[in-house]
Amino acid sequence: METRNETTLFEGLVIDVEQMEVRIGAKGWHTFQVVRHPGGVAVVPLHDDGTVTLIRQLRPSVAETLLEIPAGRLEPGEDPAACGLRELTEETGLSAGRLTPLGTIFTSPGVFDEAIHLYLAVDLTDGEPEPEQYEEIETVRMPLEEALAMAADGRIRDGKTIAALLRASRVRP
């Protein structure tokens, strides 16, 4: 990809916004704005009995409380699997004996460069959650099949959760 005139328009707590011109083949140069995000990790915690633990939390960006899988932002240079294990414990209190990669998704590639690494967590043990000071999280445990039905009919609307549940259902150990 050929670019020119790259400028940072905004530097924020979580994201930056850049503007650049991109050469689109014979179409010439066109201006694009890109939201830069450090990326994240999301984990499907699958219990031995076929249930999954989801979390319910307020998402101010959409002014709703959503049902999602545990997830979090990558720290600079952090290994995605280590981040997944950390976020799983912080948000649910669960520890995983094994993580299986479920691939990576782009959340909204028309605007964001955010990539989320998805994992399936198994061999789970219970512990105490340690949420961030600003997080109010409720855990919800249900059969994987019920979570898949909720993703299919629109009761679960978070994209990373929908993708991860689908992928987890296809690679179950």
Backbone as CSV, one residue per row, in Angstrom:
resi,resn,N_x,N_y,N_z,CA_x,CA_y,CA_z,C_x,C_y,C_z
1,MET,0.854,-1.181,0.000,0.000,0.000,0.000,0.893,1.234,0.000
2,GLU,0.609,2.125,-0.890,1.377,3.361,-1.010,0.612,4.489,-0.327
3,THR,1.283,5.187,0.620,0.644,6.287,1.348,1.527,7.533,1.300
4,ARG,0.911,8.661,1.620,1.645,9.929,1.745,0.853,10.854,2.654
5,ASN,1.500,11.912,3.105,0.865,12.946,3.933,0.186,12.368,5.176
6,GLU,0.873,11.470,5.867,0.320,10.874,7.088,0.428,11.866,8.250
7,THR,-0.693,12.053,8.942,-0.766,12.998,10.045,-1.583,12.401,11.178
8,THR,-1.137,12.612,12.411,-1.938,12.209,13.571,-2.866,13.361,13.924
9,LEU,-4.173,13.103,13.884,-5.174,14.127,14.186,-5.544,14.164,15.663
10,PHE,-5.434,12.989,16.317,-5.877,12.876,17.711,-5.099,11.771,18.393
11,GLU,-4.638,12.026,19.616,-4.013,11.012,20.455,-4.841,10.896,21.721
12,GLY,-5.424,9.716,21.941,-6.310,9.518,23.076,-5.786,8.517,24.083
13,LEU,-6.632,8.200,25.059,-6.286,7.236,26.100,-6.157,5.828,25.539
14,VAL,-7.020,5.474,24.597,-7.054,4.126,24.042,-6.731,4.125,22.554
15,ILE,-7.168,5.126,21.838,-7.017,5.151,20.378,-6.330,6.432,19.919
16,ASP,-5.778,6.368,18.716,-5.288,7.542,18.002,-6.035,7.591,16.675
17,VAL,-6.113,8.763,16.091,-6.732,8.901,14.773,-5.691,9.504,13.829
18,GLU,-5.464,8.820,12.719,-4.522,9.279,11.706,-5.262,9.577,10.408
19,GLN,-4.722,10.517,9.664,-5.238,10.808,8.326,-4.094,10.636,7.343
20,MET,-4.406,10.105,6.174,-3.384,9.871,5.152,-4.038,9.837,3.789
21,GLU,-3.199,9.974,2.792,-3.642,9.756,1.431,-3.140,8.384,1.007
22,VAL,-4.008,7.622,0.338,-3.686,6.268,-0.099,-3.899,6.187,-1.603
23,ARG,-2.918,5.598,-2.269,-3.048,5.404,-3.715,-3.875,4.141,-3.955
24,ILE,-4.996,4.288,-4.658,-5.899,3.186,-4.974,-5.767,2.888,-6.470
25,GLY,-4.726,2.174,-6.827,-4.493,1.774,-8.220,-4.678,2.922,-9.193
26,ALA,-5.452,2.678,-10.248,-5.707,3.687,-11.282,-6.669,4.769,-10.793
27,LYS,-7.268,4.573,-9.625,-8.226,5.554,-9.083,-7.518,6.764,-8.483
28,GLY,-6.191,6.677,-8.289,-5.423,7.811,-7.783,-5.377,7.886,-6.266
29,TRP,-5.061,9.072,-5.781,-4.880,9.314,-4.348,-6.196,9.723,-3.698
30,HIS,-6.491,9.111,-2.526,-7.726,9.409,-1.786,-7.408,9.515,-0.299
31,THR,-8.097,10.412,0.386,-7.870,10.653,1.811,-8.649,9.658,2.653
32,PHE,-7.958,9.081,3.630,-8.568,8.143,4.579,-8.211,8.558,5.990
33,GLN,-9.129,8.323,6.912,-8.849,8.466,8.337,-8.939,7.086,8.959
34,VAL,-7.959,6.764,9.799,-7.869,5.446,10.411,-7.773,5.597,11.919
35,VAL,-8.596,4.835,12.625,-8.519,4.791,14.083,-7.531,3.685,14.449
36,ARG,-6.449,4.073,15.139,-5.410,3.127,15.551,-5.722,2.629,16.962
37,HIS,-5.717,1.317,17.118,-6.038,0.673,18.400,-4.987,-0.400,18.655
38,PRO,-4.557,-0.600,19.904,-3.499,-1.582,20.175,-3.918,-3.036,19.988
39,GLY,-5.193,-3.287,19.794,-5.670,-4.655,19.621,-6.094,-5.267,20.940
40,GLY,-6.687,-6.444,20.847,-7.204,-7.065,22.052,-7.275,-8.569,21.935
41,VAL,-7.818,-9.135,22.989,-7.973,-10.581,23.107,-9.355,-10.852,23.683
42,ALA,-9.988,-11.932,23.231,-11.279,-12.352,23.757,-11.257,-13.870,23.928
43,VAL,-11.899,-14.336,25.002,-11.788,-15.742,25.389,-13.169,-16.349,25.627
44,VAL,-13.408,-17.528,25.034,-14.614,-18.310,25.309,-14.255,-19.324,26.396
45,PRO,-14.738,-19.123,27.633,-14.464,-20.092,28.692,-15.476,-21.245,28.625
46,LEU,-15.017,-22.419,28.211,-15.885,-23.585,28.052,-15.628,-24.561,29.196
47,HIS,-16.668,-24.779,30.001,-16.583,-25.697,31.140,-16.757,-27.139,30.675
48,ASP,-16.327,-28.073,31.521,-16.404,-29.503,31.197,-17.830,-29.966,30.907
49,ASP,-18.819,-29.282,31.492,-20.214,-29.688,31.304,-20.860,-29.083,30.052
50,GLY,-20.063,-28.391,29.215,-20.597,-27.816,27.979,-21.192,-26.431,28.140
51,THR,-21.046,-25.841,29.323,-21.518,-24.472,29.516,-20.371,-23.495,29.275
52,VAL,-20.740,-22.247,29.021,-19.770,-21.171,28.867,-20.084,-20.076,29.883
53,THR,-19.050,-19.364,30.282,-19.241,-18.206,31.159,-19.114,-16.949,30.315
54,LEU,-20.176,-16.160,30.294,-20.191,-14.866,29.623,-20.211,-13.780,30.679
55,ILE,-19.998,-12.547,30.263,-20.077,-11.428,31.196,-21.080,-10.408,30.670
56,ARG,-21.711,-9.743,31.612,-22.646,-8.672,31.274,-22.046,-7.389,31.852
57,GLN,-21.853,-6.397,30.959,-21.290,-5.136,31.437,-21.778,-3.962,30.602
58,LEU,-21.751,-2.789,31.216,-22.149,-1.557,30.541,-21.106,-1.185,29.501
59,ARG,-21.574,-0.843,28.312,-20.714,-0.333,27.248,-21.172,1.092,26.927
60,PRO,-20.502,2.098,27.525,-20.928,3.490,27.334,-20.981,3.930,25.872
61,SER,-20.133,3.351,25.005,-20.122,3.781,23.603,-21.448,3.514,22.904
62,VAL,-22.193,2.494,23.344,-23.500,2.199,22.759,-24.629,2.402,23.764
63,ALA,-24.280,2.890,24.960,-25.247,3.189,26.025,-26.125,1.983,26.360
64,GLU,-25.502,0.798,26.384,-26.227,-0.430,26.702,-25.356,-1.363,27.530
65,THR,-26.014,-2.257,28.230,-25.338,-3.345,28.911,-25.400,-4.546,27.980
66,LEU,-24.229,-5.091,27.640,-24.153,-6.172,26.663,-23.678,-7.469,27.302
67,LEU,-24.069,-8.573,26.698,-23.603,-9.903,27.081,-22.468,-10.264,26.125
68,GLU,-21.287,-10.559,26.698,-20.079,-10.770,25.902,-19.235,-11.876,26.513
69,ILE,-18.191,-12.271,25.780,-17.169,-13.124,26.360,-16.137,-12.214,27.030
70,PRO,-15.375,-12.736,27.990,-14.322,-11.926,28.612,-13.317,-11.465,27.559
71,ALA,-12.883,-10.215,27.692,-11.987,-9.640,26.689,-11.252,-8.448,27.272
72,GLY,-10.176,-8.074,26.609,-9.452,-6.896,27.049,-8.427,-6.443,26.034
73,ARG,-7.867,-5.294,26.322,-6.908,-4.649,25.433,-5.497,-5.174,25.695
74,LEU,-4.759,-5.358,24.624,-3.358,-5.757,24.721,-2.502,-4.598,25.225
75,GLU,-1.585,-4.907,26.121,-0.579,-3.938,26.537,0.534,-3.960,25.489
76,PRO,1.296,-2.877,25.332,2.377,-2.873,24.335,3.333,-4.059,24.529
77,GLY,3.536,-4.836,23.461,4.440,-5.967,23.494,3.919,-7.206,24.198
78,GLU,2.681,-7.175,24.686,2.130,-8.307,25.439,1.758,-9.464,24.511
79,ASP,2.059,-10.677,24.949,1.661,-11.878,24.229,0.138,-12.024,24.310
80,PRO,-0.553,-12.234,23.182,-2.018,-12.341,23.223,-2.534,-13.442,24.156
81,ALA,-1.884,-14.603,24.185,-2.348,-15.674,25.075,-2.239,-15.256,26.540
82,ALA,-1.153,-14.586,26.903,-0.981,-14.112,28.284,-2.060,-13.087,28.627
83,CYS,-2.366,-12.216,27.681,-3.429,-11.232,27.883,-4.768,-11.935,28.085
84,GLY,-5.039,-12.963,27.279,-6.289,-13.702,27.409,-6.437,-14.352,28.768
85,LEU,-5.380,-14.965,29.261,-5.422,-15.588,30.590,-5.648,-14.534,31.674
86,ARG,-4.978,-13.390,31.545,-5.132,-12.294,32.513,-6.563,-11.771,32.528
87,GLU,-7.100,-11.481,31.352,-8.455,-10.937,31.269,-9.499,-11.939,31.761
88,LEU,-9.309,-13.213,31.442,-10.233,-14.243,31.903,-10.328,-14.235,33.423
89,THR,-9.181,-14.197,34.083,-9.163,-14.199,35.545,-9.709,-12.898,36.106
90,GLU,-9.285,-11.769,35.545,-9.756,-10.469,36.043,-11.272,-10.364,35.992
91,GLU,-11.863,-10.773,34.873,-13.288,-10.532,34.661,-14.199,-11.623,35.202
92,THR,-13.692,-12.855,35.318,-14.562,-13.963,35.749,-14.053,-14.707,36.977
93,GLY,-12.779,-14.578,37.307,-12.173,-15.369,38.370,-11.716,-16.745,37.902
94,LEU,-11.961,-17.067,36.646,-11.587,-18.381,36.121,-10.133,-18.413,35.678
95,SER,-9.506,-19.562,35.842,-8.178,-19.824,35.296,-8.313,-20.986,34.322
96,ALA,-7.548,-20.921,33.243,-7.625,-21.958,32.206,-6.370,-22.818,32.225
97,GLY,-6.571,-24.131,32.114,-5.451,-25.041,31.982,-4.906,-25.068,30.570
98,ARG,-5.774,-24.680,29.599,-5.356,-24.744,28.199,-6.131,-23.714,27.376
99,LEU,-5.415,-23.023,26.487,-6.018,-22.097,25.528,-5.799,-22.636,24.121
100,THR,-6.860,-22.611,23.311,-6.762,-23.002,21.910,-7.041,-21.765,21.066
101,PRO,-6.117,-21.366,20.189,-6.371,-20.199,19.340,-7.554,-20.441,18.394
102,LEU,-8.386,-19.418,18.266,-9.534,-19.452,17.353,-9.363,-18.454,16.216
103,GLY,-8.163,-17.936,16.036,-7.898,-16.984,14.967,-8.054,-15.546,15.414
104,THR,-7.949,-14.663,14.459,-8.006,-13.218,14.704,-9.086,-12.613,13.824
105,ILE,-9.778,-11.610,14.371,-10.779,-10.888,13.584,-10.441,-9.397,13.576
106,PHE,-10.878,-8.710,12.528,-10.811,-7.256,12.469,-12.206,-6.749,12.792
107,THR,-12.306,-5.825,13.745,-13.620,-5.408,14.233,-14.389,-4.538,13.254
108,SER,-13.705,-3.637,12.591,-14.366,-2.751,11.629,-13.300,-2.196,10.691
109,PRO,-12.795,-3.028,9.749,-11.620,-2.658,8.966,-11.796,-1.481,8.010
110,GLY,-12.999,-0.987,7.865,-13.196,0.206,7.055,-12.681,1.454,7.750
111,VAL,-12.535,1.381,9.091,-12.138,2.550,9.870,-11.058,2.218,10.904
112,PHE,-11.146,1.057,11.544,-10.246,0.679,12.638,-9.183,-0.308,12.166
113,ASP,-7.992,-0.240,12.789,-6.983,-1.276,12.550,-7.000,-2.313,13.674
114,GLU,-7.966,-2.224,14.587,-8.050,-3.138,15.726,-8.197,-4.590,15.273
115,ALA,-7.321,-5.445,15.813,-7.408,-6.889,15.609,-7.624,-7.535,16.969
116,ILE,-8.559,-8.485,17.038,-8.828,-9.193,18.283,-8.466,-10.662,18.099
117,HIS,-7.605,-11.141,18.978,-7.187,-12.544,18.982,-8.204,-13.326,19.812
118,LEU,-8.771,-14.375,19.234,-9.799,-15.172,19.896,-9.209,-16.484,20.401
119,TYR,-9.679,-16.916,21.577,-9.219,-18.166,22.180,-10.385,-18.926,22.789
120,LEU,-10.225,-20.238,22.834,-11.101,-21.130,23.585,-10.319,-21.544,24.827
121,ALA,-10.905,-21.359,26.006,-10.266,-21.731,27.270,-10.978,-22.953,27.842
122,VAL,-10.207,-23.989,28.190,-10.754,-25.208,28.788,-9.928,-25.587,30.009
123,ASP,-10.352,-26.664,30.676,-9.730,-27.084,31.943,-9.762,-25.927,32.934
124,LEU,-10.978,-25.429,33.173,-11.173,-24.226,33.983,-11.229,-24.536,35.471
125,THR,-10.687,-23.621,36.260,-10.812,-23.680,37.720,-11.326,-22.341,38.204
126,ASP,-12.125,-22.379,39.273,-12.730,-21.166,39.831,-11.764,-20.417,40.728
127,GLY,-11.943,-19.108,40.752,-11.194,-18.223,41.631,-11.996,-16.953,41.834
128,GLU,-11.338,-15.931,42.322,-12.003,-14.649,42.560,-11.707,-13.673,41.424
129,PRO,-12.747,-13.044,40.871,-12.510,-12.025,39.840,-11.785,-10.816,40.429
130,GLU,-11.068,-10.102,39.585,-10.348,-8.891,39.983,-10.582,-7.812,38.930
131,PRO,-11.833,-7.333,38.797,-12.128,-6.358,37.736,-11.389,-5.038,37.957
132,GLU,-11.222,-4.295,36.864,-10.658,-2.952,36.947,-11.588,-2.104,37.807
133,GLN,-11.066,-1.009,38.363,-11.860,-0.181,39.271,-13.103,0.409,38.621
134,TYR,-13.096,0.563,37.310,-14.225,1.153,36.594,-15.190,0.106,36.041
135,GLU,-14.904,-1.180,36.249,-15.744,-2.238,35.681,-16.732,-2.776,36.714
136,GLU,-17.969,-2.919,36.282,-18.999,-3.586,37.063,-19.478,-4.738,36.192
137,ILE,-19.043,-5.949,36.548,-19.249,-7.107,35.690,-20.072,-8.166,36.408
138,GLU,-21.060,-8.693,35.700,-21.852,-9.827,36.180,-21.508,-11.022,35.301
139,THR,-21.199,-12.165,35.915,-20.944,-13.369,35.121,-22.258,-14.123,34.910
140,VAL,-22.386,-14.720,33.738,-23.584,-15.476,33.359,-23.110,-16.796,32.747
141,ARG,-23.532,-17.907,33.337,-23.133,-19.221,32.823,-24.336,-19.889,32.169
142,MET,-24.118,-20.402,30.953,-25.210,-21.030,30.207,-24.636,-22.075,29.263
143,PRO,-25.479,-22.983,28.769,-25.006,-23.954,27.771,-24.489,-23.244,26.524
144,LEU,-23.420,-23.779,25.945,-22.873,-23.214,24.718,-23.949,-23.123,23.648
145,GLU,-24.795,-24.129,23.548,-25.850,-24.120,22.528,-26.811,-22.949,22.726
146,GLU,-27.114,-22.600,23.971,-27.983,-21.452,24.237,-27.301,-20.152,23.831
147,ALA,-26.005,-20.030,24.138,-25.257,-18.830,23.750,-25.220,-18.702,22.231
148,LEU,-25.028,-19.826,21.527,-25.040,-19.798,20.063,-26.407,-19.358,19.529
149,ALA,-27.481,-19.847,20.142,-28.831,-19.448,19.726,-29.039,-17.951,19.949
150,MET,-28.537,-17.435,21.070,-28.651,-16.000,21.359,-27.849,-15.170,20.356
151,ALA,-26.686,-15.682,19.943,-25.885,-14.984,18.938,-26.612,-14.992,17.597
152,ALA,-27.257,-16.108,17.271,-27.951,-16.239,15.988,-29.208,-15.383,15.912
153,ASP,-29.926,-15.239,17.043,-31.196,-14.506,16.976,-31.087,-13.035,17.383
154,GLY,-29.879,-12.572,17.699,-29.691,-11.153,17.975,-29.697,-10.756,19.432
155,ARG,-29.905,-11.678,20.345,-29.844,-11.312,21.764,-28.415,-11.043,22.207
156,ILE,-27.438,-11.666,21.567,-26.033,-11.294,21.738,-25.662,-10.515,20.496
157,ARG,-25.210,-9.263,20.700,-24.958,-8.380,19.558,-23.499,-7.959,19.431
158,ASP,-22.662,-8.407,20.333,-21.250,-8.067,20.288,-20.543,-8.934,19.248
159,GLY,-19.894,-8.306,18.275,-19.304,-9.023,17.151,-18.240,-10.030,17.535
160,LYS,-17.342,-9.669,18.455,-16.278,-10.610,18.834,-16.863,-11.833,19.517
161,THR,-17.927,-11.637,20.276,-18.565,-12.748,20.969,-19.241,-13.683,19.970
162,ILE,-19.941,-13.119,19.010,-20.615,-13.932,17.994,-19.594,-14.763,17.223
163,ALA,-18.521,-14.121,16.757,-17.496,-14.836,15.985,-16.822,-15.913,16.825
164,ALA,-16.471,-15.587,18.056,-15.758,-16.550,18.905,-16.633,-17.733,19.283
165,LEU,-17.902,-17.496,19.573,-18.807,-18.600,19.895,-18.945,-19.553,18.699
166,LEU,-19.110,-18.983,17.519,-19.214,-19.807,16.316,-17.958,-20.655,16.124
167,ARG,-16.805,-20.008,16.228,-15.554,-20.740,16.039,-15.347,-21.788,17.134
168,ALA,-15.677,-21.441,18.360,-15.521,-22.398,19.472,-16.397,-23.628,19.260
169,SER,-17.595,-23.431,18.716,-18.511,-24.553,18.507,-17.972,-25.532,17.470
170,ARG,-17.062,-25.078,16.637,-16.518,-25.907,15.558,-15.206,-26.601,15.922
171,VAL,-14.567,-26.181,17.024,-13.271,-26.778,17.398,-13.305,-27.387,18.805
172,ARG,-14.476,-27.574,19.350,-14.584,-28.082,20.723,-13.702,-29.318,20.915
173,PRO,-12.909,-29.302,22.004,-12.029,-30.449,22.285,-12.800,-31.684,22.710
